[in-house]
C-alpha cells in the first residue's frame, strides 16, 4: 500500500540527481547513452543464419500442433463422409 507509486518516485529522484550533478556527469551520461544506442543498432544489424534458423524452429513449434490437429480433423471428416457414402 505504501509503495503504490514507488516507480514514479524512483524516476523523480533520478531526475533530481541528474539536474543537481555537474555538466561533466551529464556529458558522461549522454556519451554512455549514445554508445548503448550504437551497440543496440549494431546488434540488430548482425542478423545471421543462426537467427533465421532459431526463428524458423520457433515458428514451427507454434504452428505445427495446430496444423496436425487441423489435418487430423479434416482426415476424420473425410473418412466419416466416405464411410457414410459407401454404407
C-alpha positions, 0 to 999 in steps of 0.5 A: 500500500505504501509503495503504490507509486514507488516507480514514479518516485524512483524516476523523480529522484533520478531526475533530481540527481541528474539536474543537481550533478555537474555538466561533466556527469551529464556529458558522461551520461549522454556519451554512455547513452549514445554508445548503448544506442550504437551497440543496440543498432549494431546488434540488430544489424548482425542478423545471421543464419543462426537467427533465421534458423532459431526463428524458423524452429520457433515458428514451427513449434507454434504452428505445427500442433495446430496444423496436425490437429487441423489435418487430423480433423479434416482426415476424420471428416473425410473418412466419416463422409466416405464411410457414410457414402459407401454404407 
